[in-house]
Amino acid sequence: MKQMMIWGNLVRSQRQGEVEDENADLVPKSWQLMRRGPNGQTSSLASGVLAYDVGTDGTVVYTNGNAVFLLHPDGRKQHVVNERMIEQVFLVAT
């Protein structure tokens, strides 16, 4: 809880007067999830990312703090759930 309060203070200071939307990213858009390819080239997978995990098949799960999303290896993005104050995510192999 203490770390969530610190993150909240950081987010509020970076937003500086923006109107707060309940469904908006909990963290700034500048917090990006980046991928580096075998050739060293980087690309942005998502913005406003608070936490993420990568599965063995290349599937990525991430949260913006208020929702959970899946990025499938074929590039498809899937919204999984909305919930408040999501701090961590992880994929479980089945």
C-alpha positions as CSV (number, residue, x, y, z in Angstrom):
1,M,0.0,0.0,0.0
2,K,2.8,2.4,0.8
3,Q,4.4,1.9,-2.7
4,M,1.0,2.5,-4.3
5,M,0.7,5.8,-2.4
6,I,4.2,6.8,-3.7
7,W,3.2,5.8,-7.3
8,G,0.0,7.8,-6.9
9,N,1.9,10.9,-5.8
10,L,4.3,10.5,-8.8
11,V,1.4,10.2,-11.2
12,R,-0.5,13.2,-9.8
13,S,2.7,15.3,-10.0
14,Q,3.2,14.3,-13.7
15,R,-0.4,15.0,-14.7
16,Q,-0.3,18.5,-13.3
17,G,-4.0,19.5,-13.5
18,E,-5.3,17.0,-16.0
19,V,-8.9,16.0,-15.5
20,E,-9.0,12.6,-13.8
21,D,-10.9,9.9,-15.7
22,E,-11.8,6.8,-13.7
23,N,-11.0,4.5,-16.7
24,A,-7.8,6.3,-17.6
25,D,-4.3,4.9,-17.2
26,L,-3.1,5.0,-13.6
27,V,0.4,5.9,-14.8
28,P,1.5,8.5,-17.5
29,K,1.6,7.6,-21.2
30,S,5.4,8.0,-21.1
31,W,5.7,4.7,-19.1
32,Q,6.0,2.6,-22.2
33,L,6.5,-1.2,-22.7
34,M,9.2,-1.5,-25.3
35,R,10.4,-4.5,-27.3
36,R,14.0,-4.9,-28.6
37,G,14.2,-7.3,-31.6
38,P,17.2,-9.6,-32.5
39,N,18.6,-6.8,-34.7
40,G,18.6,-4.3,-31.8
41,Q,15.6,-2.3,-33.2
42,T,13.2,-1.1,-30.5
43,S,9.4,-0.7,-30.8
44,S,6.7,0.4,-28.4
45,L,4.1,-2.3,-27.6
46,A,1.9,-0.2,-25.2
47,S,1.9,3.1,-23.3
48,G,0.8,3.8,-19.8
49,V,2.1,0.4,-18.6
50,L,2.4,-0.1,-14.8
51,A,3.4,-3.8,-14.8
52,Y,3.7,-6.7,-17.3
53,D,4.7,-10.3,-17.8
54,V,5.7,-12.3,-20.9
55,G,4.6,-15.9,-21.5
56,T,6.7,-18.6,-23.1
57,D,4.7,-18.3,-26.3
58,G,5.4,-14.6,-26.5
59,T,2.0,-13.5,-25.2
60,V,2.3,-10.3,-23.1
61,V,0.0,-9.4,-20.2
62,Y,0.1,-5.8,-18.9
63,T,-1.8,-3.4,-16.8
64,N,-2.3,0.3,-16.8
65,G,-3.4,0.1,-13.1
66,N,-7.1,0.2,-14.0
67,A,-7.3,-2.6,-16.6
68,V,-5.6,-5.8,-17.8
69,F,-4.7,-6.4,-21.5
70,L,-3.2,-9.3,-23.5
71,L,-1.0,-8.8,-26.5
72,H,-1.0,-12.0,-28.5
73,P,2.0,-13.1,-30.6
74,D,0.0,-12.3,-33.8
75,G,-0.3,-8.6,-32.7
76,R,-3.9,-8.8,-31.5
77,K,-4.7,-6.8,-28.4
78,Q,-7.3,-8.1,-26.0
79,H,-8.9,-6.2,-23.1
80,V,-9.3,-8.7,-20.2
81,V,-10.8,-6.9,-17.2
82,N,-11.3,-3.5,-15.6
83,E,-10.5,-3.1,-11.9
84,R,-9.1,-0.4,-9.7
85,M,-5.5,-0.3,-8.4
86,I,-4.0,-3.3,-10.2
87,E,-0.4,-3.4,-9.0
88,Q,0.9,-6.6,-10.5
89,V,0.1,-9.1,-13.3
90,F,1.6,-12.5,-14.3
91,L,0.8,-15.2,-16.8
92,V,0.3,-18.8,-15.7
93,A,1.1,-21.6,-18.2
94,T,-1.7,-24.2,-18.5
